[in-house]
């Protein structure tokens, strides 16, 4: 999360495959690292300047072609207050003995579930 905290969204995008799919709420599927960097730059510039992730489940094991992660996230505004709480599923792809994010889909909880 150091890359996010430094607003290094090109660095964040390097965690993704070149042909990745980002599936954000209310948006078409965005493809590629440049799209990831742009989307997350917008989030950061719109006040989501800190991020906490919690992995709930990993399906698969080292060496598998794909591994699936089911998790939760918390986004914080510049004042350190929770701005958004949600969940996500990532499909990690084994690329040259390194796992990179191939599919990233997430959505926010309802306002009543933000705490």
Secondary structure, DSSP 8 states (H G I E B T S, - for coil): -HHHHTT-HHHHHTTEEEEEEEE-TTS--EESHHHHHHHHHHHHHTT--EEEEEEEEEES-TTSSEEEEEEEEEEE-TTS-EEEEEEEEEEEEEETTEEEEEEEEEEE--GGG--
